[in-house]
Amino acid sequence: MSDTSRPVLCWRADTEGARLSSVYPYRYSRESRQIVSVHHDQNIIFTSLETKRITRQIIGFNDEIIDSVYLSPLATDRTDSHIALATNSSLIRVYDVATMDARLISGHSDIVLCLDVSADGRWLVSGSKDNTVRVWAKDATSGWRCIAIAEGHAESIGAVAMARKTSLHQGKFMFSASQDKTVKMWDLSVLSTDPAEYPREPIKLKSLTTMKIHEKDINGLDVSPNDGYLVSGSQDKSIKVFSIDFTESKRKSGSAATSNGGGFSGASGAIRLIGTCQGHRRGVWAVKFSPTDKVIASCGGDKVARIWSLDDFTCVKASRFAAFCGSSLRASS
């Protein structure tokens, strides 16, 4: 084993993108033919000299964790083998739960604020301060890459939510919400669920509908387990429930998907307000449908968790958590 402690400056090129990085101590193992490098951003990277690819990465510092989701990128069933973190950075961190091996996914040009995952755990969706939403997928050879981009919001993306039903087209639509106080519905049925058919370049997604739904920033979104309803939570202290109407794209005979979503036709979508929940005394940070009951959970800046009935949109239970030192930012079902 040989080593050096002299700093060097190098390009770090891998499947998640190339970045300029200062490397301080690094070691070379003759036995495994790997270089182990320690970087200025407190990452330890194992690189094979034979394949020139990263074999393992240990991230030493995550900063503030803004959002997280479990993933099952290559599994045939939902095994939750990986976890993705948004950490006050433009890079998304994806960890293998068993080994804590990590990868950094680059693509956004500003801080990633929110994450969501497709029904089967294979697709990762991220929203950023760069006003865009990206859909990420992993295949066995090239690692994580962006397969679709949604552009159109005027301000930062504060929340994203994908369709929840598992089906042949499991990622058939998604929603994004922004500081511009609007929600947009996007057609995902133009994307194949087969990794062999992922586009070489990211597809530009089509917005099916845009609606201003709140008076202040929208912090939370969720889609119901049957894909029939959307719920939103806002800094204006309100929670709103909408019905969803969606018709998926159909591939034209003899056509293939293109980078602008061509080769498909017939997609349509709309939402309709059916109820409003009022009761939080400060901004609502998170909303979540129950997977089994006709209720919604919410939490926010007043440090109160509330349960709301979908029958009449009234609060059926409220619990204040004295242990909270600040606002509760996320809810889970």
N, C-alpha and C positions, 0 to 999 in steps of 0.2 A: 504494500500500500504506500503510495507516495502522495504528498500534499504540498500546498503552498498557501500562504496567507496574504499574498500581494493582490490588491484589488485589480480587477480587469473590467472592461466594459464590453458587453457582447450583445448580439441580437439573439433573443430567445424565440426560436421558431418552432411551432408545434401545431397541432390540429385546431387549437383554439385561437390561433393568430400569432403574429410576430410582434414582440415588444422589446424596446431597448431597456436593458436591465444591468445594474451594477452588481457584479459578483465579487464577493470577498473571499473567504477561504473556500477552496474546493479540493476534493480528494479523488484520486483515481484508484480503482480496485482492479488489479490485474486478474484476480480470480473470476470476478463476475463481468469484467470488461464494461464497467459502468463508471461514469463520472458523477459524483455527488457534489452539488454546488449549493452554497448558501447565498441568498440574494438580499439586497438592501431592504426589500419589502417583507423580510422575515419568512421567506419561503425556502424550503429545502427540496431540491429537485434531483431525482435520480434519472440519468439519461444513458441509454444504451449506445455504445459506440458502434455496434453492428447495425442497428436499425435507425440510428439517429433520432429516436423517438423517446419521449418521456415514459418511463416505466412506473414511476411513483412520484407523488408530490405531497409534501407535508406543509400545510399553511400554518404559520405561527401566530398570525394576528388577524382578527376578523373585524375589528372596529365595532360600531354599533350595528346589531342585527335588526333590520327593518322588517323582513318577511322571510318565511321559510315554507317549503312544501316537500313532501315525500314523492319520490319517483320510482318507477319500475321500467327503466329505459329499454331493456332487452328481454324482459321476461314475458312469458305467455300468459301469466296471471299476475294479479296485483300483489307483489312481494315487498314493496317499499324498500328496495335494496339500496337506494341512494337518497340523499337529502340535498336540496338546493337552497342556498342562502343569498338574500340581498343584503349587502353589508355596507351601506353608505359609500358605494363605489360604483363605477360603470361596469365593473367585472362581476359576473355571477360565479359563486363558488359552488361546486357540486362535489359532495363527499360520498364515497362508498361507506355505507353504514358499518359494515363488518371490519374493514381494514383502516378506515379513516384516510385512505388515499384520496387525494383531491385533484380537481381540475378547475382552471379558471376559464370562463367562457367570455370572450370579448366580442363586441359588436356595437353596443350602445356607446354614444359619445358623451353621456352624462350619467348621473347617479341613477341606479335602478331602484324604484320605489315599491314595486309590488310584483308578486308572482302568483301563478296558478298552474294547475296541471290537468291534463286531459283525463277522461274517465278511466282509461286503462293504465295511466301513469307513464305513458311513453313520451308525450309531448309536454314541453315546458313552455310557459308563456310569461313574458316579462314586460312591464311598463316602466317608462323612464322619464326623467326630467328633460330628455331630448325630444319629447312630444310624440314618441313612436312606441308601438307595441311590436314585439318580435316573438315568433314561434320557433322553438328549438327542438331538434330531434337528434337522436344518436343512432349510428349504425356501427356494425362490428369492426369496420375498417377505418373510417375517417373520424370517429369520435363525434363530439357535439358540433352541430352546425345550424345556422339559421336557415329555415326553409320557407319562411313567409314574413313579410313586414306589413304592418298596418299604419298608414300615415293619414293625417287629416285633422287631428286635434290642434287647437291653437295654444295650449299650455300643457304643463306637466301631466303625465298619466298617474293618477292616484290609486286606481283599482282596476283589476281585470278579473273576468269570470268566464269559464268555459262551460259548454254543455255538459251535463252530468250523466246522461244515459249511455250505457255501454252498448254499442251496436256496430254494424258494419262500417258506418261512417261516424265513429265515436267522437270526432272533433268537429261536428257539423257546423257549429257557430260559436262565437264568443262575443263578450261585451267588454268595452273599455270605458272608463270614466275619467274625467279630467278636471283640473282646476278651472277650465273654461265653463264649468257647470253643466256640461253636456254628457250624455251617454251615447255611444255608437255601437251598433250591432254589425258584426263582420261575418262574411261567409267563409267557412273553412271546408265546406264540402268539395272545393276544388282541389284539395290536397289528398293524395292517396295515403292510406294507412300502411301500405307496403313499403318498407325501407328501401327496397330495390327501385322504387318509383319516386323517391324523393327528388325534387328538382335540383339541378346543379347550381342554379342561382335562385335566391329568394323570390318567391312570388309576391307581387303587390296585391294585397287583399282588397276586396270590394266592400265598401260600406253600404249596408242595406237600409239603415235608417239612422238619423241623428235627431236627438231631442234634448232640449234644455229641461232638466228635471228638478234642479235645486237652485237656491239663491246663493249658496256658498259652495266651497270646495266639496267634492264628493270623495269620501275616504274609503267606502266599502261597497262591494257588490257581491251577490251570490245568486246562482241559478238553482231552482228547486230540483229535487231528485228525478222528477218526471219531465224536466225541461219545459214545464208549462208556465213558470213564473220567474220573475226577476225581482230582487229586493236591493235597495240602495240605502246607504247611510251617509249623512252629510254633516258638515260643520255648522249648518243652519239648525241643528238639533233634531231634525225630522228623519223618519224612516218611511220610504215609499215602496209600495208593492205594485208590480205591473204584470199583466198577462202577456205571454209571448206567442206570436204567430210566425211560423217559419216554414218556408218551402225550400228544400235544398236544390243546389245546382245539379243539372244532368249533363253528362258528357255528350257532346255532339258526335254523331256517328263518324268514325274514322279520324277523330281529332285527338290531340294530346294537349296536356296542360302546358302553358307558356309562362314566361316570367311575369306577365301582366294578368295572369288568370284566364287567358284565352282558351278556347276549346270547350268551354262550358256555357250553359245558358239556363235561364229560368229561375234563378235564386231570388227569393223575396223574403222580407222580414219586417216585422213591426212590433211595437209594444204599446200597451194601453194601461193607463193608471187605473187601478181598482181600489186602492186604499192607502191611507196615510196613518202612521203611528206617531203620536206625540207624547212626550213624557220626560225625555232626557233633558237635563238642565244645562248641559254643555254639548259640544259637538259630538256626534256619533262617529266612532272610529271603525267599528266592525259590525257586520251583520251576517247571520248564518241560518239557513234552513235546517230544521231537524230532519235526519234521514228516515224517521219513522212516524213522527206526529205532525199535525197541522199547526206548527208553531214556528216562530222565528226567535233567535237569540240575538241580543245586541249588547254592546258595551261602548263606553266612551269616556269623555273627559271628566264627567261627574263621579267617576269611580263606581258606577252602579251597573250591574248586569241585569238585563230585563228579558222576560219571556213574553212574546206577543202572540195572541190568537189570530190565525188566518181566517177565522169565521167572521169576526167583527172588528179586528185590528185593535183590540184593547189589550192593555198590559195585564197579564194573569199572575205575574210574579216579578218581584224586584228584590235584589240582594245587593247590599253595599258591602264591599270588601275592605275592611279596615286595614288589612295588611298591605294594600296597594299604596305605594309611595307616590305614584303619579297616575296619569291616564292609562287605562287598559287599551292597547292598540289592536289586539286581535282576538277573535272568538273562533272556536272550533266545535264541530259536532261529531 
